[in-house]
Amino acid sequence: MKVSTFCKVLRDQREWHMFTFLFCTSVFLCF
């Protein structure tokens, strides 16, 4: 599963918004 797709799925879950933001930021900073 692509990171962008994974992030998009999580983003659809409002309660996971902060987690998604932190996770995606960490991934993009690392890669």
MOZITA-V750677 format. One record per backbone hydrogen bond with DSSP energy under -1.0 kcal/mol. NH is the residue of the N-H (numbers start at 0). CO is the residue of the C=O. If there is no record, write none. Layout:
<<NH | CO> <NH | CO>>
This chain:
<<5 | 1> <6 | 2> <7 | 3> <8 | 4> <9 | 5> <10 | 6> <11 | 7> <12 | 9> <15 | 12> <16 | 13> <19 | 15> <20 | 16> <21 | 17> <22 | 18> <23 | 19> <24 | 20> <25 | 21> <26 | 22> <27 | 23> <28 | 24> <29 | 25> <30 | 26>>
